[in-house]
Amino acid sequence: MTRTRKPVGRIAFVGAGPGDPGLLTRRAHDALVDADQVVYDRGVPESLLAAVRAEARADAEFTPAEGAPGDVAKVLISAARAGQNAVHLVAGDPFGHDSVVKEVQAVARTAAQFEVVPGVGQAEGVATYAGVPLPGVRTAADVEDVGALDFEALAAAVARGSLALAVDAGDLAAVRDGLLAAGVDGATAVGVTGDGTGETQYTTTSTVDSFVAAALGFTGRVVLTLGEGVGERDKLSWWENRPLYGWKVLVPRTKEQAGVMSARLRAYGAIPCEVPTIAVEPPRTPAQMERAVKGLVDGRYAWVIFTSVNAVRAVWEKFAEHGLDARHFGGVKIACIGDATADAVRAFGIQPELIPSGEQSSEGLLAEFSPHDEVLDPVGRVLLPRADIATETLAAGLTERGWEVDDVTAYRTVRAAPPPAEIRDAIKSGGFDAVLFTSSSTVRNLVGIAGKPHARTVVAVIGPKTAETATEFGLRVDVQPQHASVPDLVEALAAYAVELREKLAAMPAKQRRGSKVQGPTALRFR
């Protein structure tokens, strides 16, 4: 009788870094993606946990670490003996926690395979995000027990160079008293940073004498920085000085389409809130699309013109139903109304022949689309798969240029369900600093399901048609990029925020207080 060998599981102690999911190392990411069970410390931010869960196995189990180090070690060892890969995810670096060191020692006494994956230390990582260099002889520590600190050694570290400590906000007074008792000058510059590397990171600068009062209202883990590096913040602070830092931005797009825009907004420091305003559904009768796909395969069309990413998806989904692929587009030229649509086509292995070099709109495409020539174009028919609510501008323009147009409904757009009450209230009361509209339908549908954005909300639109619709609904258009694309729309909003900041910085203090300019940019100067 042959016995099946039981699989051997592994244990990994993984450092999550200071909180920003982007600071996870590649090795940490691989360990988490491969984990069957993840035990996480309470100090790991929810935003990082959400990012980890999004990429983890669907059946991976996530549980908080409970009990003494020996209890956590038993959970990990039990999982490994059952053939599972177990991870203990901790804030900062694993060996920055005495309790985790004890867990590793407990696991090392068994036959279990284990590894320790370093993470960016919370103190040093947050200091860098706060724009505070730690020159000279540096001391950085993630402190669990303030009572165990050697304040004489810390005072010497401040005298020699710089110091960064990650402590609980409730321990700040004890740290101040210890530093002063150890002889640190009360006028020494201090920075205190809360929500380090997070969306709402905030740093206040003061002195050893006054930093406890300056940090009033801070909760949870904070990072304390001392020394000459604190004075460099005005020049080196980058995380909190991004153009849209702290802006709450409404993104009224379908979940599938919001990802790229939200990622770009986060890169500029914004906090995007995705609110789908439309849902995409198949056409009520599929006969038109069936004939169109057959026509593509049979060589009926000279051109296919895609006006949206949804149209591209609709055609490829229909291709997949019939077992077709990109090879069946042989001989058919493809035009796309804009870069995002072109990227969707390229994702299927096809390079579009025409993308407007100027305005990315129906008018811009028509301006560059050649009239039909019976000699050069033996096939004179164009396939135009698009939404049921699309305007007739493109089809009419192509017909005027001598082309026969099969204007086919590839998908329907229907109004999405209203967002939760708290989001509707925020939209109408000015809870969002900006809203980004990428089409006329997003304007109409957002107003329909949630109401008009407040007058102090910055309104950014992707192009002239969307601007017209926004104006029709009584909205003030503040931002419109020269080039109609999602990247350019976000860039334009960021540039607008910089202009606001510069205008406010140039105002006398009394005028700032009376300014109608709203949002985080204004609040920083008040």
C-alpha positions as CSV (number, residue, x, y, z in Angstrom):
1,M,0.0,0.0,0.0
2,T,1.4,3.4,-1.1
3,R,1.0,6.2,1.4
4,T,0.4,9.7,0.1
5,R,3.0,12.0,1.6
6,K,1.4,14.9,3.5
7,P,2.4,18.3,2.1
8,V,4.7,20.5,4.2
9,G,3.5,24.0,4.9
10,R,5.8,27.0,5.5
11,I,5.7,29.9,8.0
12,A,6.6,33.5,7.0
13,F,6.9,36.4,9.3
14,V,6.3,39.3,7.0
15,G,7.0,43.0,7.6
16,A,4.1,45.2,6.2
17,G,6.2,48.4,6.4
18,P,4.7,51.6,7.7
19,G,1.3,51.3,6.1
20,D,1.4,52.3,2.4
21,P,0.6,49.1,0.4
22,G,3.2,50.2,-2.2
23,L,6.0,49.7,0.3
24,L,5.5,46.0,0.6
25,T,8.6,44.2,-0.8
26,R,8.3,41.8,-3.7
27,R,9.1,38.9,-1.4
28,A,6.4,40.0,1.1
29,H,3.9,40.2,-1.8
30,D,4.8,36.7,-3.0
31,A,4.5,35.3,0.5
32,L,1.1,36.9,1.0
33,V,-0.3,35.8,-2.4
34,D,0.8,32.2,-1.7
35,A,-0.6,32.1,1.8
36,D,-3.4,29.9,3.0
37,Q,-3.7,31.6,6.3
38,V,-2.8,35.2,7.2
39,V,-2.6,36.2,10.9
40,Y,-2.3,40.0,11.1
41,D,-1.5,42.4,13.9
42,R,-4.1,45.1,14.9
43,G,-1.5,47.7,13.9
44,V,-1.6,46.8,10.2
45,P,-3.8,49.5,8.5
46,E,-7.1,48.4,7.1
47,S,-6.2,49.9,3.7
48,L,-3.1,47.7,3.5
49,L,-5.2,44.6,4.5
50,A,-7.7,45.4,1.8
51,A,-5.0,45.6,-0.8
52,V,-3.6,42.2,0.4
53,R,-7.0,40.6,0.4
54,A,-7.6,41.8,-3.1
55,E,-4.7,39.8,-4.4
56,A,-4.7,36.8,-2.0
57,R,-6.2,33.4,-2.8
58,A,-10.0,33.4,-2.8
59,D,-10.0,30.8,0.0
60,A,-7.2,32.4,2.1
61,E,-8.2,32.9,5.8
62,F,-7.5,36.2,7.5
63,T,-7.6,36.4,11.3
64,P,-6.2,38.9,13.8
65,A,-3.4,37.9,16.0
66,E,-4.7,37.1,19.5
67,G,-3.0,36.3,22.8
68,A,0.7,36.0,23.8
69,P,3.5,35.3,21.4
70,G,3.3,31.6,22.2
71,D,-0.3,31.5,21.3
72,V,0.3,33.1,17.9
73,A,3.2,30.7,17.3
74,K,1.0,27.7,18.0
75,V,-1.5,28.9,15.4
76,L,1.2,29.3,12.7
77,I,2.8,25.9,13.6
78,S,-0.6,24.1,13.5
79,A,-1.3,25.5,10.0
80,A,2.1,24.5,8.7
81,R,1.7,20.9,10.1
82,A,-1.6,20.8,8.2
83,G,0.2,21.5,5.0
84,Q,-0.7,25.2,4.8
85,N,1.4,28.3,4.1
86,A,0.9,30.6,7.1
87,V,1.9,34.3,7.4
88,H,2.1,36.5,10.4
89,L,1.8,40.0,8.9
90,V,3.2,42.7,11.2
91,A,3.5,46.5,10.9
92,G,7.0,47.8,10.1
93,D,9.7,45.1,10.4
94,P,9.2,41.8,12.1
95,F,12.3,42.1,14.3
96,G,11.2,45.6,15.4
97,H,8.7,43.8,17.7
98,D,9.9,41.9,20.8
99,S,6.8,39.8,20.6
100,V,7.5,38.7,17.1
101,V,11.1,37.8,17.9
102,K,9.7,35.5,20.6
103,E,7.3,33.9,18.1
104,V,10.2,33.3,15.7
105,Q,12.2,31.7,18.5
106,A,9.2,29.4,19.4
107,V,8.9,28.3,15.7
108,A,12.6,27.8,15.4
109,R,12.5,25.2,18.2
110,T,10.3,23.0,16.0
111,A,10.9,21.3,12.6
112,A,8.7,23.9,10.8
113,Q,10.2,25.7,7.8
114,F,10.1,29.4,8.3
115,E,11.4,32.7,6.9
116,V,11.5,36.3,8.1
117,V,10.7,38.9,5.4
118,P,12.0,42.3,6.3
119,G,9.8,45.4,6.1
120,V,10.5,49.1,6.0
121,G,10.7,50.2,9.6
122,Q,7.8,52.4,10.7
123,A,10.0,55.1,12.2
124,E,12.4,55.5,9.3
125,G,9.7,55.0,6.6
126,V,7.3,57.6,8.0
127,A,10.2,60.1,8.5
128,T,11.0,59.8,4.8
129,Y,7.3,60.3,3.8
130,A,7.2,63.3,6.1
131,G,10.2,64.8,4.4
132,V,12.5,64.6,7.4
133,P,16.0,63.3,6.6
134,L,17.8,61.5,9.3
135,P,21.4,62.7,8.8
136,G,24.5,61.9,10.8
137,V,24.4,59.1,13.3
138,R,20.8,58.1,13.2
139,T,18.7,56.2,15.7
140,A,15.3,54.9,14.6
141,A,13.1,52.6,16.6
142,D,9.5,51.2,16.7
143,V,8.8,51.4,20.4
144,E,6.4,49.0,22.0
145,D,7.2,49.8,25.7
146,V,8.1,53.5,26.4
147,G,9.0,52.5,30.0
148,A,11.9,50.4,28.6
149,L,13.5,53.3,26.7
150,D,17.0,54.4,27.5
151,F,16.4,58.2,27.4
152,E,20.1,58.9,28.1
153,A,21.0,57.0,24.9
154,L,18.3,58.8,23.0
155,A,19.6,62.2,24.2
156,A,23.0,61.2,23.0
157,A,21.6,60.2,19.6
158,V,19.9,63.7,19.3
159,A,23.3,65.4,20.1
160,R,25.1,63.3,17.5
161,G,22.6,63.4,14.7
162,S,19.0,62.5,14.5
163,L,16.3,60.4,16.1
164,A,13.0,58.9,14.9
165,L,10.6,57.0,17.2
166,A,7.4,55.2,16.4
167,V,5.2,55.3,19.6
168,D,1.6,55.4,20.7
169,A,0.1,58.9,20.7
170,G,-0.8,58.3,24.4
171,D,2.8,58.0,25.3
172,L,4.0,61.3,23.9
173,A,4.0,63.1,27.3
174,A,6.1,60.3,28.8
175,V,8.6,60.6,25.9
176,R,8.8,64.4,26.3
177,D,9.4,64.1,30.1
178,G,12.0,61.5,29.5
179,L,13.9,63.5,26.9
180,L,13.9,66.7,29.0
181,A,15.0,64.8,32.1
182,A,17.9,63.3,30.0
183,G,19.1,66.8,29.1
184,V,17.6,67.3,25.6
185,D,17.3,71.1,24.9
186,G,13.6,72.0,25.1
187,A,14.0,74.2,22.0
188,T,15.1,71.2,19.8
189,A,12.9,70.9,16.7
190,V,10.4,68.1,16.7
191,G,8.1,66.7,14.1
192,V,5.1,64.5,14.9
193,T,3.4,62.5,12.1
194,G,0.1,60.8,12.4
195,D,-1.4,58.2,9.9
196,G,2.1,57.8,8.5
197,T,2.2,57.0,4.8
198,G,-1.6,56.9,4.8
199,E,-4.1,59.0,2.8
200,T,-4.5,61.4,5.7
201,Q,-0.9,61.6,6.9
202,Y,-0.4,64.9,8.7
203,T,2.8,66.3,10.3
204,T,3.1,69.1,12.8
205,T,6.4,70.7,13.8
206,S,7.2,72.3,17.1
207,T,9.8,71.8,19.9
208,V,10.5,69.3,22.6
209,D,8.8,71.6,25.1
210,S,5.6,71.9,23.0
211,F,5.1,68.9,20.8
212,V,2.6,67.2,23.1
213,A,0.2,70.1,22.8
214,A,0.9,70.5,19.0
215,A,-0.1,66.8,18.5
216,L,-3.3,67.1,20.4
217,G,-6.0,65.0,18.6
218,F,-3.5,62.5,17.2
219,T,-4.4,58.9,17.9
220,G,-2.9,55.5,17.3
221,R,0.8,55.1,16.3
222,V,2.7,58.3,15.6
223,V,6.3,59.0,14.5
224,L,8.4,61.4,16.4
225,T,11.4,63.0,14.6
226,L,14.1,65.1,16.4
227,G,17.2,66.8,15.1
228,E,18.3,69.1,12.3
229,G,16.5,67.1,9.7
230,V,13.1,68.5,10.9
231,G,14.1,71.9,9.6
232,E,14.3,70.4,6.1
233,R,10.6,69.6,5.9
234,D,9.7,72.9,4.2
235,K,11.9,71.8,1.2
236,L,11.7,68.0,1.3
237,S,8.1,67.3,2.3
238,W,6.7,65.4,-0.7
239,W,3.9,63.1,0.4
240,E,1.8,65.8,2.0
241,N,2.7,68.4,-0.7
242,R,1.4,66.4,-3.7
243,P,-1.1,68.6,-5.7
244,L,-4.3,66.9,-4.7
245,Y,-3.2,65.7,-1.2
246,G,-6.2,65.2,1.0
247,W,-8.8,66.0,-1.8
248,K,-11.8,63.8,-1.7
249,V,-12.6,63.3,-5.4
250,L,-15.8,61.8,-6.8
251,V,-15.3,59.4,-9.7
252,P,-18.7,58.7,-11.3
253,R,-17.7,55.8,-13.5
254,T,-18.5,52.1,-13.6
255,K,-16.3,49.9,-11.4
256,E,-14.5,48.4,-14.4
257,Q,-13.6,51.8,-15.8
258,A,-12.7,53.7,-12.6
259,G,-9.5,51.8,-11.8
260,V,-7.1,53.8,-14.0
261,M,-8.5,57.2,-13.0
262,S,-8.5,56.3,-9.3
263,A,-4.9,55.1,-9.5
264,R,-3.8,58.4,-11.1
265,L,-5.7,60.4,-8.5
266,R,-4.0,58.5,-5.7
267,A,-0.6,59.2,-7.2
268,Y,-1.4,62.9,-6.8
269,G,-2.5,62.4,-3.2
270,A,-6.3,62.4,-3.7
271,I,-8.8,60.1,-2.0
272,P,-11.0,58.8,-4.8
273,C,-14.6,57.7,-4.2
274,E,-16.0,55.5,-7.0
275,V,-19.7,55.9,-7.6
276,P,-21.0,54.0,-10.7
277,T,-23.7,56.1,-12.5
278,I,-24.4,53.7,-15.3
279,A,-24.6,50.0,-15.7
280,V,-23.7,48.3,-19.0
281,E,-26.1,45.7,-20.3
282,P,-26.3,43.7,-23.6
283,P,-28.7,44.9,-26.3
284,R,-32.3,43.8,-26.0
285,T,-32.1,42.0,-29.3
286,P,-28.8,40.4,-30.2
287,A,-29.6,40.0,-33.9
288,Q,-27.8,43.2,-35.0
289,M,-24.5,42.2,-33.3
290,E,-24.8,38.7,-34.7
291,R,-25.0,40.0,-38.2
292,A,-22.2,42.5,-37.6
293,V,-19.8,39.7,-36.4
294,K,-20.7,37.6,-39.4
295,G,-20.0,40.6,-41.6
296,L,-16.6,41.1,-40.1
297,V,-15.6,37.5,-40.7
298,D,-17.0,37.6,-44.3
299,G,-15.1,40.8,-45.3
300,R,-18.2,43.0,-45.4
301,Y,-16.5,46.0,-43.7
302,A,-13.5,48.1,-44.6
303,W,-13.4,49.8,-41.2
304,V,-14.6,49.2,-37.6
305,I,-14.8,52.4,-35.5
306,F,-14.8,52.0,-31.8
307,T,-16.0,55.0,-29.7
308,S,-15.6,53.5,-26.2
309,V,-14.0,50.8,-24.2
310,N,-17.4,49.2,-23.7
311,A,-17.9,48.9,-27.4
312,V,-14.5,47.0,-27.7
313,R,-15.5,44.7,-24.9
314,A,-18.9,44.0,-26.4
315,V,-17.5,43.0,-29.8
316,W,-14.8,40.8,-28.2
317,E,-17.3,39.1,-26.0
318,K,-19.4,38.3,-29.1
319,F,-16.3,37.0,-30.8
320,A,-15.6,34.7,-27.8
321,E,-19.1,33.3,-28.0
322,H,-18.4,32.2,-31.5
323,G,-14.9,30.9,-30.9
324,L,-13.3,33.7,-32.9
325,D,-10.2,35.7,-32.1
326,A,-8.1,38.7,-33.4
327,R,-7.1,36.8,-36.5
328,H,-10.6,37.2,-37.8
329,F,-10.0,41.0,-38.0
330,G,-7.6,40.4,-40.9
331,G,-8.1,43.0,-43.6
332,V,-10.3,45.2,-41.5
333,K,-8.9,48.6,-40.4
334,I,-9.7,49.9,-37.0
335,A,-10.3,53.5,-35.9
336,C,-10.6,54.6,-32.2
337,I,-12.0,57.8,-30.9
338,G,-9.4,58.1,-28.2
339,D,-6.3,56.7,-26.4
340,A,-8.2,54.7,-23.8
341,T,-10.3,53.0,-26.5
342,A,-7.1,52.3,-28.5
343,D,-5.5,50.7,-25.4
344,A,-8.5,48.4,-25.1
345,V,-8.0,47.3,-28.7
346,R,-4.3,46.8,-28.2
347,A,-5.0,44.6,-25.3
348,F,-6.4,42.1,-27.8
349,G,-3.3,42.2,-29.9
350,I,-4.4,44.6,-32.6
351,Q,-2.9,48.0,-33.5
352,P,-5.5,50.6,-34.5
353,E,-4.9,52.3,-37.8
354,L,-6.4,55.7,-36.8
355,I,-6.6,57.6,-33.6
356,P,-7.3,61.4,-33.8
357,S,-4.1,63.4,-33.2
358,G,-6.1,66.4,-32.2
359,E,-9.5,66.5,-30.4
360,Q,-10.5,63.1,-29.3
361,S,-14.2,63.2,-30.1
362,S,-16.5,62.4,-33.0
363,E,-15.6,65.6,-34.6
364,G,-11.9,65.0,-34.2
365,L,-12.2,61.6,-35.7
366,L,-14.2,62.8,-38.7
367,A,-11.7,65.5,-39.3
368,E,-9.0,62.9,-40.0
369,F,-11.2,60.2,-41.6
370,S,-10.7,60.0,-45.4
371,P,-13.8,60.2,-47.7
372,H,-14.7,57.0,-49.5
373,D,-12.8,56.5,-52.7
374,E,-14.2,53.7,-55.0
375,V,-10.8,52.9,-56.4
376,L,-8.8,52.9,-53.2
377,D,-11.7,51.5,-51.1
378,P,-13.4,48.6,-53.0
379,V,-15.3,47.8,-49.8
380,G,-17.2,50.9,-48.8
381,R,-18.9,49.9,-45.6
382,V,-18.1,50.9,-42.0
383,L,-19.2,49.1,-38.8
384,L,-20.0,51.4,-35.9
385,P,-20.7,49.4,-32.7
386,R,-21.7,51.7,-29.9
387,A,-24.1,52.5,-27.1
388,D,-27.9,52.8,-27.5
389,I,-27.8,56.4,-26.4
390,A,-24.9,57.6,-28.7
391,T,-25.4,60.7,-30.7
392,E,-25.7,60.6,-34.5
393,T,-22.8,62.9,-35.2
394,L,-20.3,60.3,-36.3
395,A,-22.7,58.2,-38.4
396,A,-24.0,61.3,-40.2
397,G,-20.4,62.5,-40.9
398,L,-19.3,59.2,-42.3
399,T,-22.3,59.1,-44.6
400,E,-21.5,62.6,-45.9
401,R,-18.0,61.3,-46.7
402,G,-19.5,58.6,-48.9
403,W,-19.4,55.6,-46.6
404,E,-22.2,53.2,-45.9
405,V,-22.6,52.8,-42.2
406,D,-23.9,49.9,-40.2
407,D,-24.8,51.7,-36.9
408,V,-25.2,48.8,-34.5
409,T,-26.2,48.8,-30.8
410,A,-23.4,46.9,-29.1
411,Y,-24.6,47.6,-25.6
412,R,-27.1,49.5,-23.6
413,T,-26.4,52.0,-20.8
414,V,-28.9,52.1,-18.0
415,R,-28.9,54.3,-14.9
416,A,-27.2,52.7,-11.9
417,A,-28.8,52.4,-8.5
418,P,-28.4,55.5,-6.2
419,P,-25.3,55.5,-4.0
420,P,-25.7,55.2,-0.2
421,A,-27.3,58.0,1.7
422,E,-24.0,59.3,3.2
423,I,-22.5,59.7,-0.3
424,R,-25.6,61.5,-1.6
425,D,-25.4,63.8,1.3
426,A,-21.7,64.5,0.8
427,I,-22.3,65.2,-2.9
428,K,-25.0,67.8,-2.2
429,S,-23.4,69.4,0.9
430,G,-19.9,69.9,-0.5
431,G,-18.3,66.8,1.1
432,F,-16.3,66.2,-2.1
433,D,-13.6,68.6,-3.2
434,A,-13.9,67.7,-6.8
435,V,-15.9,65.6,-9.3
436,L,-14.5,64.3,-12.6
437,F,-17.0,63.8,-15.5
438,T,-15.9,61.7,-18.4
439,S,-19.0,61.8,-20.5
440,S,-22.4,63.6,-20.8
441,S,-24.1,60.5,-19.5
442,T,-22.1,60.6,-16.3
443,V,-23.3,64.1,-15.7
444,R,-27.0,63.3,-16.4
445,N,-26.9,60.1,-14.4
446,L,-25.1,61.4,-11.3
447,V,-27.5,64.3,-11.0
448,G,-30.4,61.8,-11.5
449,I,-29.3,59.3,-8.9
450,A,-27.6,61.6,-6.3
451,G,-28.4,65.3,-7.0
452,K,-26.2,68.2,-8.2
453,P,-22.7,68.6,-6.7
454,H,-22.4,71.5,-4.3
455,A,-21.3,74.9,-5.7
456,R,-17.9,74.7,-3.9
457,T,-17.1,71.3,-5.5
458,V,-14.5,71.7,-8.3
459,V,-16.1,70.4,-11.5
460,A,-13.7,68.8,-14.1
461,V,-14.9,67.6,-17.5
462,I,-13.1,65.5,-20.1
463,G,-14.2,67.5,-23.2
464,P,-16.5,70.1,-24.8
465,K,-19.6,67.9,-25.1
466,T,-19.4,66.9,-21.4
467,A,-18.8,70.6,-20.5
468,E,-22.0,71.6,-22.4
469,T,-24.0,69.0,-20.6
470,A,-22.6,70.1,-17.2
471,T,-23.5,73.7,-18.0
472,E,-27.0,72.7,-19.0
473,F,-27.4,71.2,-15.5
474,G,-26.3,74.4,-13.9
475,L,-22.8,73.3,-13.0
476,R,-19.8,75.6,-13.1
477,V,-17.0,74.0,-15.2
478,D,-13.7,74.7,-13.6
479,V,-11.3,72.3,-15.4
480,Q,-11.2,71.0,-18.9
481,P,-8.0,69.5,-20.4
482,Q,-6.8,70.4,-23.9
483,H,-6.6,66.7,-24.8
484,A,-9.7,64.6,-24.0
485,S,-8.3,61.6,-22.1
486,V,-8.4,60.3,-18.5
487,P,-4.7,61.0,-17.8
488,D,-5.0,64.5,-19.1
489,L,-8.1,65.1,-17.1
490,V,-6.4,64.1,-13.9
491,E,-3.3,66.2,-14.9
492,A,-5.5,69.2,-15.5
493,L,-7.2,68.9,-12.1
494,A,-3.8,68.6,-10.4
495,A,-2.5,71.7,-12.2
496,Y,-5.7,73.6,-11.1
497,A,-5.0,72.6,-7.5
498,V,-1.5,73.9,-7.8
499,E,-2.8,77.2,-9.2
500,L,-5.2,77.5,-6.2
501,R,-2.4,76.9,-3.8
502,E,-0.2,79.6,-5.4
503,K,-3.0,82.1,-5.4
504,L,-3.8,81.5,-1.8
505,A,-0.2,81.6,-0.7
506,A,0.1,85.1,-2.4
507,M,-3.0,86.4,-0.5
508,P,-2.7,88.4,2.7
509,A,-3.9,86.3,5.7
510,K,-7.1,88.4,6.0
511,Q,-8.0,87.7,2.4
512,R,-7.4,84.0,2.8
513,R,-9.9,83.8,5.6
514,G,-12.5,85.6,3.4
515,S,-11.7,83.7,0.2
516,K,-14.4,81.6,-1.4
517,V,-11.8,79.0,-2.5
518,Q,-12.6,75.8,-0.7
519,G,-11.0,72.4,-0.2
520,P,-7.9,71.1,1.5
521,T,-5.7,73.5,-0.5
522,A,-7.5,76.5,1.0
523,L,-7.7,75.0,4.5
524,R,-3.9,74.6,4.7
525,F,-3.5,78.4,4.5
526,R,-6.2,79.3,7.0
